Amino acid sequence: MSDMSFKQAKELVERMEFSEIAINKAMENLEKSSQNFEETLKYQEDIINRLPYADKKLSIMAILVAGNIGLIIGLLIGKFLL
């Protein structure tokens, strides 16, 4: 009877060791994931901060393109119609 209880205790200790190893790996993965998440949040914050400047540049570029198209159309009208 004592052999069975010793075997059971040994199996229980092994299971506890495996559980401890699994928990440690899970904690390491959780820490890595949280670090990656924080890094991603920093990148997102940088992108959000840069969006107004990019939008301003795009609106200026749209105005310049419209002006160039108007100039080209004006030159074509002036050359062929006048």
C-alpha positions as CSV (number, residue, x, y, z in Angstrom):
1,M,0.0,0.0,0.0
2,S,2.8,2.4,0.8
3,D,4.3,1.7,-2.7
4,M,1.1,2.8,-4.4
5,S,0.9,6.0,-2.3
6,F,4.6,6.7,-3.0
7,K,4.0,6.2,-6.8
8,Q,0.9,8.4,-6.6
9,A,2.9,11.1,-4.7
10,K,5.7,10.9,-7.3
11,E,3.2,11.3,-10.2
12,L,1.5,14.2,-8.3
13,V,4.9,15.9,-7.9
14,E,5.7,15.4,-11.6
15,R,2.3,16.8,-12.6
16,M,2.9,19.8,-10.3
17,E,6.4,20.3,-11.9
18,F,4.9,20.2,-15.4
19,S,2.2,22.6,-14.3
20,E,4.8,25.0,-12.9
21,I,6.8,24.8,-16.2
22,A,3.6,25.5,-18.2
23,I,2.7,28.4,-16.0
24,N,6.2,29.9,-16.3
25,K,6.0,29.6,-20.1
26,A,2.6,31.1,-20.1
27,M,3.8,34.1,-18.0
28,E,6.8,34.6,-20.4
29,N,4.5,34.5,-23.4
30,L,2.1,37.0,-21.6
31,E,5.0,39.4,-20.9
32,K,6.2,39.2,-24.4
33,S,2.7,39.8,-25.7
34,S,2.2,42.8,-23.5
35,Q,5.5,44.3,-24.6
36,N,4.6,43.8,-28.2
37,F,1.2,45.3,-27.5
38,E,2.8,48.4,-25.9
39,E,5.1,48.8,-28.9
40,T,2.2,48.5,-31.3
41,L,0.3,51.2,-29.3
42,K,3.4,53.5,-29.6
43,Y,3.4,53.0,-33.4
44,Q,-0.3,53.6,-33.6
45,E,0.1,56.8,-31.5
46,D,2.8,58.0,-33.9
47,I,0.6,57.3,-36.9
48,I,-2.3,59.1,-35.3
49,N,-0.1,62.1,-34.6
50,R,1.2,62.2,-38.2
51,L,-2.3,61.9,-39.8
52,P,-3.2,65.7,-39.6
53,Y,0.1,66.6,-41.3
54,A,-0.4,64.1,-44.0
55,D,-4.0,65.3,-44.5
56,K,-2.8,68.9,-44.8
57,K,-0.1,67.9,-47.3
58,L,-2.7,65.9,-49.4
59,S,-5.1,68.9,-49.4
60,I,-2.3,71.2,-50.6
61,M,-1.3,68.7,-53.2
62,A,-4.9,68.4,-54.4
63,I,-5.1,72.2,-54.8
64,L,-1.8,72.3,-56.7
65,V,-2.9,69.5,-59.0
66,A,-6.2,71.2,-59.7
67,G,-4.3,74.4,-60.4
68,N,-2.0,72.6,-62.9
69,I,-5.0,71.0,-64.6
70,G,-6.7,74.4,-64.9
71,L,-3.5,75.9,-66.3
72,I,-3.2,73.1,-68.9
73,I,-6.9,73.4,-69.9
74,G,-6.5,77.2,-70.1
75,L,-3.4,76.8,-72.4
76,L,-5.2,74.3,-74.6
77,I,-8.3,76.6,-74.9
78,G,-6.1,79.6,-75.6
79,K,-4.1,77.8,-78.3
80,F,-6.9,76.0,-80.1
81,L,-10.0,78.2,-79.6
82,L,-8.6,81.7,-79.6
